[in-house]
Structures are given as C-alpha cells and as structure tokens.
Amino acid sequence: MRTFTREELARYNGRNGAPAYVAFEGNVYDVSGSFLWREGKHQVIHHAGEDLTGSLDHAPHGAELLDRFPVVGTLEEE
C-alpha cells in the first residue's frame, strides 16, 4: 500500500482529470467514484487532496461513510 505525504495527497484533488483522494485518521480513500465529489469538492466545505480528520466533525454524517470507498494508501505522519 502506498504512503502519501501531504504534498503528494494534494495532487489528487479531483480537478483536471486527477483522481479525488481524501485522508482520514491516517488512511487515504479514493472518492473519485462518488457524484458527491465532482471536481474534487464536496458540499462546498470539503476538498479532495486534503486530510479531513479535523473537519469531518462538522459533516452531517459520520466517518463510517468513508468505508464505502477504497483505501488506496496511508498518510505519512509529520
């Protein structure tokens, strides 16, 4: 499984044909297949290519929703 730095994760922002990846609690998920992540944006609040660990508390759903998406790697600790 691949390990991503935050800089590498930012390249997977879902724009210009790039896949949309997000990180949560150390795992990196591919959310490209979700219509809710078109162009790398989700509900105007969340952006692909970012670590959502600190911001998912503000979402109307829990982190269990990410279980629907494949884990493509882990996020490197800083």
C-alpha distances in whole Angstrom, upper triangle without the diagonal:
4,7,10,13,16,17,14,14,18,18,16,20,20,23,25,22,19,17,17,14,15,14,16,16,12,10,10,12,13,17,18,20,22,25,26,23,25,25,23,25,26,29,30,28,25,23,19,18,19,18,20,20,23,25,24,27,29,28,30,27,25,21,21,21,18,17,18,15,12,9,7,5,7,11,12,15,18
4,6,10,13,14,11,11,15,14,13,17,18,21,22,20,17,15,15,13,14,13,15,15,12,10,9,11,12,16,17,20,22,25,25,22,24,23,21,23,24,28,28,27,23,21,17,15,16,16,18,19,22,24,23,26,28,27,30,27,25,21,22,22,18,18,19,16,13,10,7,5,6,9,10,13,16
4,7,10,11,9,9,13,14,13,17,19,21,23,21,18,16,16,13,13,11,13,13,10,9,9,12,14,17,18,21,23,26,25,22,24,24,21,23,24,27,27,25,22,20,17,14,14,14,17,17,20,21,22,25,27,26,29,27,24,21,22,22,18,19,20,17,15,11,9,5,5,6,6,10,12
4,6,8,6,6,9,10,10,13,16,18,20,19,15,14,14,11,11,9,12,13,10,9,8,11,13,16,17,20,21,24,23,20,22,21,18,20,21,25,24,22,19,17,14,11,11,11,14,15,18,19,20,23,25,24,27,25,23,20,22,21,18,19,20,17,15,12,10,7,6,5,6,9,11
4,5,5,6,9,10,12,14,17,19,21,20,17,16,15,12,12,11,13,14,11,12,11,14,15,18,19,22,23,26,25,21,23,22,18,20,22,25,24,22,19,17,14,11,11,11,14,15,17,19,20,23,24,24,28,26,25,21,23,23,20,22,23,20,18,15,13,10,9,6,5,8,8
4,5,5,6,9,10,12,15,17,19,19,16,15,14,11,10,9,12,13,11,12,11,14,15,17,18,22,22,24,23,19,21,19,16,18,19,22,21,19,16,13,12,8,8,8,12,13,14,16,17,20,21,22,25,24,23,20,22,22,19,21,22,20,19,16,14,12,10,7,7,9,9
4,5,5,7,10,11,15,16,17,18,14,15,14,12,12,12,15,17,15,15,13,16,16,18,19,22,23,25,24,20,21,19,16,18,20,23,22,20,17,14,12,9,9,11,15,16,17,18,20,23,24,24,28,27,26,23,25,25,21,24,25,21,20,18,16,14,13,10,10,12,11
4,5,5,7,10,13,14,16,16,12,12,12,10,11,12,15,17,14,14,11,14,14,16,16,20,21,23,22,19,20,18,15,18,20,23,22,21,18,15,12,8,10,12,15,17,19,20,21,24,25,25,28,27,26,22,24,24,20,22,23,19,18,16,13,11,11,9,10,13,13
4,5,6,8,11,13,15,15,11,10,9,7,8,8,12,14,12,11,8,10,11,13,14,17,18,20,19,16,17,15,12,15,16,20,19,18,14,11,9,5,7,8,12,14,16,16,17,21,22,21,24,23,22,19,21,20,16,19,19,16,15,13,11,10,10,8,10,13,13
4,5,6,10,11,13,14,10,11,9,8,9,10,14,16,15,14,11,13,13,14,14,18,18,20,19,15,16,14,11,13,15,18,17,16,13,10,8,4,6,9,12,15,16,16,18,21,21,21,24,23,23,20,23,21,18,21,21,18,18,16,14,14,14,11,13,15,15
4,6,8,9,11,11,8,9,9,9,11,13,16,19,17,16,13,14,13,14,13,17,18,20,19,15,15,13,11,14,17,20,19,18,15,12,9,6,9,12,15,18,20,19,21,24,24,23,26,26,25,23,25,23,20,22,22,19,18,17,14,14,15,13,15,17,18
4,6,8,10,9,6,5,5,5,8,11,14,17,16,14,10,11,9,10,10,13,14,16,16,12,13,11,8,12,14,18,17,17,13,10,7,5,9,12,14,17,19,18,19,22,22,21,24,23,23,20,22,20,16,19,18,15,14,14,12,12,14,13,15,18,19
4,6,9,9,6,7,5,7,8,11,15,18,17,16,12,12,10,10,10,13,14,14,14,10,10,8,5,8,11,15,14,14,11,7,4,4,8,11,13,16,18,17,17,21,20,19,22,21,22,19,21,19,17,19,19,16,16,16,14,15,16,15,17,20,20
4,7,6,5,5,4,7,10,13,17,20,20,17,14,12,10,9,7,10,11,12,12,8,7,5,4,8,11,14,14,15,12,9,6,8,11,14,15,19,20,19,19,22,22,20,22,21,22,20,21,19,16,19,18,15,15,16,15,16,18,17,20,23,24
4,5,5,8,8,11,13,17,20,23,23,21,17,16,14,13,10,13,14,14,14,10,8,5,6,9,13,16,14,16,14,10,9,10,13,17,18,21,23,21,21,25,24,22,24,24,25,23,25,22,20,23,21,18,19,20,18,20,21,20,23,25,25
4,6,9,10,14,16,20,23,27,26,24,20,19,16,15,12,15,16,16,17,13,11,8,10,13,16,19,18,19,17,14,12,13,16,20,21,25,26,25,25,29,27,26,28,28,29,27,28,25,23,26,24,21,21,22,20,22,23,23,25,28,28
4,7,9,12,16,19,22,26,25,22,18,17,14,13,10,12,14,14,16,13,11,8,10,13,16,20,19,21,18,15,12,13,17,20,21,25,27,25,25,29,28,26,28,27,28,26,27,24,21,24,22,18,18,19,17,20,22,22,24,27,28
4,6,9,13,16,19,22,21,19,15,14,11,11,9,12,14,15,16,12,11,9,9,13,15,19,18,19,16,13,10,10,14,17,18,22,24,23,23,26,26,24,26,26,26,23,25,22,19,21,20,17,16,17,14,16,18,18,20,23,24
4,6,10,13,16,20,18,16,12,10,7,8,6,9,11,13,14,10,10,9,8,12,14,18,18,18,15,12,9,9,13,15,16,19,22,21,20,24,24,22,24,23,23,20,21,19,16,18,16,13,12,13,11,13,16,16,19,22,23
4,7,10,13,17,16,14,10,8,6,6,5,8,9,11,11,7,9,8,6,9,11,14,15,15,11,9,5,7,10,12,13,16,18,17,17,20,20,18,20,19,19,17,18,16,13,15,14,11,12,12,11,13,15,15,18,20,22
4,7,10,13,12,10,6,5,5,6,7,10,11,14,13,10,12,11,8,11,12,16,16,15,11,9,5,5,8,9,10,13,16,15,15,18,19,17,20,18,18,15,16,14,11,13,13,10,10,9,8,10,11,11,14,17,18
4,7,10,10,8,6,5,7,7,10,13,12,15,13,10,13,13,9,11,11,14,15,13,9,8,5,5,5,6,7,9,12,12,11,15,16,14,17,16,15,12,14,13,9,12,13,10,11,10,10,10,10,10,13,15,17
4,7,6,5,4,6,9,10,13,16,15,18,16,14,17,17,13,14,14,17,17,15,11,11,9,8,6,4,6,7,10,11,11,14,16,15,18,16,14,11,13,13,10,12,14,11,11,9,10,9,8,7,10,12,14
4,6,5,7,8,11,12,15,17,17,19,17,15,19,19,16,16,15,17,18,15,12,13,11,11,9,6,5,5,8,10,8,11,14,13,16,14,11,8,11,11,8,11,13,12,12,10,12,11,9,8,12,12,14
4,6,9,11,14,15,19,21,20,23,21,19,23,23,19,20,18,21,21,18,15,16,15,14,12,8,8,6,9,11,10,12,15,15,18,16,13,10,12,14,11,12,16,14,15,12,14,12,9,8,11,10,13
4,7,10,13,15,18,21,21,24,22,20,23,23,19,20,20,22,23,20,17,17,15,13,12,8,10,8,12,14,14,16,19,18,21,19,16,13,14,16,13,14,16,15,14,10,11,9,5,5,7,8,11
4,6,10,12,15,17,18,21,20,18,21,21,18,19,18,21,22,20,16,16,14,12,12,9,10,10,14,15,14,17,19,18,21,18,15,12,13,13,10,11,13,11,10,7,8,6,4,6,9,11,14
4,7,9,12,14,15,18,17,15,18,18,14,16,16,19,20,18,15,13,11,9,9,8,10,11,14,15,14,17,19,18,20,18,16,13,14,14,10,11,13,10,8,6,6,5,5,6,10,12,15
4,6,9,11,11,15,14,12,15,16,13,14,14,17,19,17,14,13,10,10,11,10,11,12,16,15,14,17,19,17,19,16,15,12,12,11,7,9,9,6,6,4,6,7,9,10,14,16,19
4,6,8,9,12,13,10,13,13,11,13,13,17,18,18,14,13,9,10,12,12,13,15,18,18,16,20,21,18,20,18,17,14,14,12,9,11,10,6,6,6,6,9,11,13,16,19,21
4,5,6,9,9,7,9,11,9,10,10,14,15,15,12,11,8,10,12,13,12,15,18,16,15,18,18,16,17,15,15,13,13,11,8,10,9,6,8,9,10,13,15,15,19,21,23
4,6,8,9,7,8,9,8,11,11,15,16,17,14,12,9,11,14,15,15,18,21,19,18,22,21,19,20,19,19,17,17,14,12,14,12,9,10,12,12,14,17,18,21,24,25
4,7,9,8,9,11,11,13,13,16,18,18,16,15,12,15,17,18,18,21,23,21,19,23,23,19,20,18,19,17,17,13,12,13,10,8,10,13,13,17,19,20,24,27,29
4,5,6,7,11,10,11,10,12,15,16,14,13,12,15,16,17,16,19,21,19,17,20,20,16,17,15,16,15,15,11,11,13,10,9,11,14,15,18,20,21,25,27,29
4,5,6,9,10,10,9,11,14,15,14,14,13,16,18,20,18,21,23,20,18,21,20,17,17,16,18,18,18,14,14,16,13,12,15,18,19,22,23,24,28,30,31
4,6,9,9,8,6,8,10,12,11,11,11,15,16,17,15,18,20,17,15,18,16,13,14,13,15,15,16,12,12,15,13,12,16,18,19,21,22,23,26,28,29
4,6,5,5,5,8,10,11,9,8,8,11,13,15,14,17,18,16,15,18,17,14,15,15,16,15,17,13,12,15,13,12,14,16,17,19,20,20,23,25,26
4,5,6,7,10,11,13,11,10,10,13,15,17,17,20,22,19,18,21,20,17,19,18,20,19,20,17,16,19,16,15,17,19,19,21,23,22,26,28,29
4,6,9,11,11,13,11,9,9,11,14,17,17,21,22,19,19,22,21,19,21,21,22,21,23,19,18,21,19,17,18,20,19,21,22,22,25,27,27
4,7,10,10,11,8,6,5,8,10,13,13,17,18,16,16,19,18,16,18,18,19,18,20,17,15,18,17,15,16,17,16,18,19,18,21,23,24
4,7,6,7,6,5,6,10,11,13,12,16,17,14,14,17,15,14,16,16,18,17,19,16,15,19,18,16,18,19,19,20,21,20,23,24,25
4,5,6,5,6,8,12,12,13,11,15,15,12,12,14,13,10,12,13,14,14,16,13,13,17,15,15,17,18,19,21,21,20,23,25,26
4,5,7,9,11,15,14,16,13,16,16,13,12,14,11,9,11,12,15,15,17,15,15,19,18,18,21,22,23,24,24,23,26,27,28
4,6,8,11,14,14,15,14,17,16,13,13,15,12,11,13,15,17,18,20,18,18,21,21,20,23,23,24,25,25,23,26,27,27
4,7,10,13,11,13,10,13,12,9,10,12,9,9,12,13,15,15,18,16,16,20,20,19,22,22,23,23,23,21,24,24,24
4,7,9,8,9,8,11,11,8,9,12,10,9,12,13,14,13,16,14,13,17,17,16,18,18,19,19,19,17,20,21,21
4,6,6,9,9,12,13,11,12,15,14,13,16,16,17,15,18,16,14,18,18,16,17,17,17,18,18,16,19,20,20
4,5,8,9,13,14,13,13,17,16,15,18,17,17,15,17,15,13,16,16,13,14,14,14,15,15,14,17,19,19
4,7,9,12,14,13,14,18,18,17,20,20,19,17,19,17,15,18,18,15,15,14,13,13,13,11,14,16,16
4,6,9,10,10,11,15,15,15,18,18,17,15,18,17,14,17,18,16,16,15,14,14,13,10,13,14,14
4,6,8,8,9,13,14,14,17,17,15,13,16,15,13,16,17,15,16,14,14,13,11,8,11,11,12
4,6,5,6,9,10,10,14,13,12,10,13,13,11,14,16,14,16,14,15,15,13,11,14,14,15
4,6,6,8,11,11,15,13,11,9,13,13,12,14,17,16,17,15,16,15,13,11,13,13,14
4,6,7,9,11,14,14,13,11,15,16,15,18,20,19,20,19,20,19,16,14,16,14,15
4,5,6,8,11,12,11,11,14,14,14,17,19,18,20,19,20,20,18,16,18,18,18
4,5,5,9,8,7,7,11,11,11,14,16,16,18,17,19,19,18,16,19,19,20
4,6,8,8,8,9,12,13,13,16,18,19,21,20,23,22,20,19,22,21,22
4,7,9,9,11,14,14,15,18,19,20,23,22,24,24,23,21,24,23,24
4,5,7,9,12,11,12,15,16,17,20,20,22,23,22,21,24,24,25
4,7,10,12,11,13,16,16,18,21,22,24,25,25,24,27,27,28
4,7,8,7,10,12,13,15,18,19,22,23,22,22,25,26,27
4,5,6,8,10,12,14,17,17,20,21,20,20,23,23,25
4,5,6,8,10,11,14,13,16,17,16,16,20,20,22
4,5,5,8,10,13,13,16,17,17,18,22,22,25
4,5,6,8,11,13,16,17,18,19,22,23,26
4,5,6,8,9,12,14,14,15,19,20,23
4,5,7,8,12,14,14,16,20,21,24
4,7,9,13,15,17,19,22,24,27
4,7,9,12,14,16,20,22,24
4,6,9,12,14,18,20,23
4,6,8,11,14,17,20
4,7,10,13,16,19
4,7,9,13,16
4,6,9,12
4,6,9
4,6
4
